[in-house]
Amino acid sequence: MPPIPGVESATVDLLYGVSVMSHLPEGMQEAWLGEIARVLKPGGVALLSVHGPDHVPADADGDWTADFDVRGFGFRQDGGTAGLPDFYQQAFHRSDYIRRHWSRWLEVLAVVPRGMADFQDLVVCRRAS
Ligand SMILES: C[S@@+](CC[C@H](N)C(=O)[O-])C[C@H]1O[C@@H](n2cnc3c(N)ncnc32)[C@H](O)[C@@H]1O
């Protein structure tokens, strides 16, 4: 959880998180969005990758898929990753959710399908000047 030790507010030009938001529960994502907004300089940019609609398995079911359909955010908790805590699961984001929800903390400039290494969707954000 934030804060990032030793990083002063408004000192970062560019920050990236590859395949991080795609695994965190919503509350933890919100905490990190607040932290990212804190450390970025005005006009600073964050590149964050997420699992987009293409990554939802065709045979997916359960409450998280209903949440994804209704809100555009789903958190699938039916597994885990060896060596990482239980909270570390699989998050799925639709671009309308990102634009609506993440804009509480950052300007959302673009959501590029498969824009990160032709796999995860790439979200380009900026701290307002
Ligand atoms: C799928 S790996 C991606 C690692 C690296 N960015 C890459 O692309 O190879 C997800 C990363 O999220 C990190 N992580 C797990 N929980 C986190 C949290 N609460 N806040 C920030 N990062 C976290 C893990 O340590 C892990 O390195």
PDBQT file of the ligand as one rigid body, heavy atoms in Angstrom, charges set to zero:
ROOT
HETATM    1  C1  LIG A 201       2.319  -9.692 -13.024  1.00  0.00    +0.000 C 
HETATM    2  S1  LIG A 201       3.573  -8.970 -12.047  1.00  0.00    +0.000 S 
HETATM    3  C2  LIG A 201       4.257  -7.783 -13.136  1.00  0.00    +0.000 C 
HETATM    4  C3  LIG A 201       5.683  -7.487 -12.794  1.00  0.00    +0.000 C 
HETATM    5  C4  LIG A 201       6.387  -6.527 -13.751  1.00  0.00    +0.000 C 
HETATM    6  N1  LIG A 201       5.734  -5.234 -13.784  1.00  0.00    +0.000 N 
HETATM    7  C5  LIG A 201       6.448  -7.130 -15.132  1.00  0.00    +0.000 C 
HETATM    8  O1  LIG A 201       5.759  -6.655 -16.048  1.00  0.00    +0.000 OA
HETATM    9  O2  LIG A 201       7.187  -8.108 -15.305  1.00  0.00    +0.000 OA
HETATM   10  C6  LIG A 201       2.627  -8.004 -10.893  1.00  0.00    +0.000 C 
HETATM   11  C7  LIG A 201       3.435  -7.220  -9.902  1.00  0.00    +0.000 C 
HETATM   12  O3  LIG A 201       2.568  -6.529  -8.995  1.00  0.00    +0.000 OA
HETATM   13  C8  LIG A 201       3.248  -6.411  -7.763  1.00  0.00    +0.000 C 
HETATM   14  N2  LIG A 201       2.300  -6.154  -6.687  1.00  0.00    +0.000 N 
HETATM   15  C9  LIG A 201       1.618  -7.051  -5.977  1.00  0.00    +0.000 A 
HETATM   16  N3  LIG A 201       0.834  -6.443  -5.062  1.00  0.00    +0.000 NA
HETATM   17  C10 LIG A 201       1.029  -5.110  -5.196  1.00  0.00    +0.000 A 
HETATM   18  C11 LIG A 201       0.502  -3.974  -4.546  1.00  0.00    +0.000 A 
HETATM   19  N4  LIG A 201      -0.372  -4.066  -3.560  1.00  0.00    +0.000 N 
HETATM   20  N5  LIG A 201       0.913  -2.765  -4.955  1.00  0.00    +0.000 NA
HETATM   21  C12 LIG A 201       1.798  -2.654  -5.956  1.00  0.00    +0.000 A 
HETATM   22  N6  LIG A 201       2.330  -3.691  -6.627  1.00  0.00    +0.000 NA
HETATM   23  C13 LIG A 201       1.954  -4.913  -6.253  1.00  0.00    +0.000 A 
HETATM   24  C14 LIG A 201       3.954  -7.740  -7.618  1.00  0.00    +0.000 C 
HETATM   25  O4  LIG A 201       5.072  -7.614  -6.792  1.00  0.00    +0.000 OA
HETATM   26  C15 LIG A 201       4.342  -8.074  -9.045  1.00  0.00    +0.000 C 
HETATM   27  O5  LIG A 201       5.675  -7.674  -9.282  1.00  0.00    +0.000 OA
ENDROOT
TORSDOF 0
